[in-house]
Amino acid sequence: MLLIPCPWCGERDESEFSYGGTARSLPPLDADPAEWERVLYVHDNPKGWHDDLWFHGFGCQRWFALRRHTVTQEIGEPDAAADDGAP
């Protein structure tokens, strides 16, 4: 079980959250379909620190970025600035 620190609600059980994938910039809407395919379906499987997006569905209903170690599951500080209404 992970305890995820929501920037607005505090530390909560991972069952309250939905994983939103890698925190990264998205291409423009009119980008080449191959670029969108790469962004949406081709993923790295990093070992070490990774920037994730999380949605607090059973709480404040906000998106935020979080730094997580993929081996130890250690969690860094959340980034409330990532909340712009969508991942």
C-alpha positions as CSV (number, residue, x, y, z in Angstrom):
1,M,0.0,0.0,0.0
2,L,1.2,3.5,-0.9
3,L,0.4,6.6,1.1
4,I,0.2,9.4,-1.5
5,P,0.5,13.0,-0.3
6,C,-2.3,15.0,-2.0
7,P,-1.3,18.7,-2.0
8,W,-4.8,19.7,-0.9
9,C,-6.1,16.8,1.2
10,G,-2.9,15.5,2.8
11,E,-1.6,11.9,2.9
12,R,-4.2,9.4,1.7
13,D,-4.3,5.7,0.7
14,E,-3.5,4.9,-2.9
15,S,-7.0,3.4,-3.4
16,E,-8.3,7.0,-3.5
17,F,-6.2,7.9,-6.5
18,S,-6.0,7.0,-10.2
19,Y,-2.7,6.8,-12.0
20,G,-2.5,9.2,-14.9
21,G,0.8,8.1,-16.5
22,T,4.0,10.0,-17.0
23,A,4.0,13.7,-16.3
24,R,5.2,15.2,-19.6
25,S,4.3,17.8,-22.1
26,L,1.9,16.8,-24.8
27,P,2.2,17.7,-28.5
28,P,-0.2,20.3,-30.1
29,L,-3.6,18.9,-31.1
30,D,-2.7,19.3,-34.8
31,A,0.5,17.2,-34.4
32,D,1.2,14.3,-36.7
33,P,-0.8,11.2,-35.7
34,A,2.4,9.2,-35.4
35,E,3.6,11.7,-32.7
36,W,0.3,11.2,-30.8
37,E,0.6,7.4,-31.1
38,R,4.1,7.6,-29.6
39,V,3.1,9.8,-26.7
40,L,0.0,7.8,-25.9
41,Y,1.1,4.2,-26.4
42,V,4.9,4.0,-26.3
43,H,6.1,4.1,-22.7
44,D,9.4,3.7,-20.9
45,N,9.7,1.4,-17.9
46,P,12.2,3.4,-15.9
47,K,14.1,2.1,-12.9
48,G,14.6,4.9,-10.4
49,W,12.9,8.3,-10.0
50,H,9.9,9.0,-12.2
51,D,7.5,11.9,-12.5
52,D,3.9,10.6,-12.4
53,L,0.4,12.2,-12.7
54,W,-2.2,11.3,-10.2
55,F,-5.9,12.1,-9.9
56,H,-7.5,12.2,-6.5
57,G,-10.9,10.9,-7.5
58,F,-12.1,10.1,-4.0
59,G,-11.0,13.4,-2.6
60,C,-10.5,16.8,-4.1
61,Q,-10.9,15.6,-7.7
62,R,-7.7,17.3,-8.8
63,W,-4.7,16.2,-10.9
64,F,-1.1,16.7,-9.6
65,A,2.4,15.6,-10.4
66,L,4.4,13.4,-8.0
67,R,7.9,12.1,-8.0
68,R,8.1,8.4,-7.2
69,H,11.0,5.9,-7.1
70,T,9.9,2.8,-9.1
71,V,11.9,0.3,-7.2
72,T,11.6,1.4,-3.6
73,Q,8.2,3.2,-4.0
74,E,9.6,6.2,-2.1
75,I,7.5,9.3,-2.8
76,G,8.8,12.8,-3.2
77,E,6.9,16.0,-2.7
78,P,3.7,16.6,-4.9
79,D,3.6,19.4,-7.4
80,A,0.3,21.3,-7.0
81,A,1.2,23.5,-9.9
82,A,0.4,20.6,-12.3
83,D,-3.4,21.1,-11.6
84,D,-4.8,22.7,-14.7
85,G,-8.0,20.7,-14.9
86,A,-6.6,17.8,-17.0
87,P,-3.6,15.6,-17.2
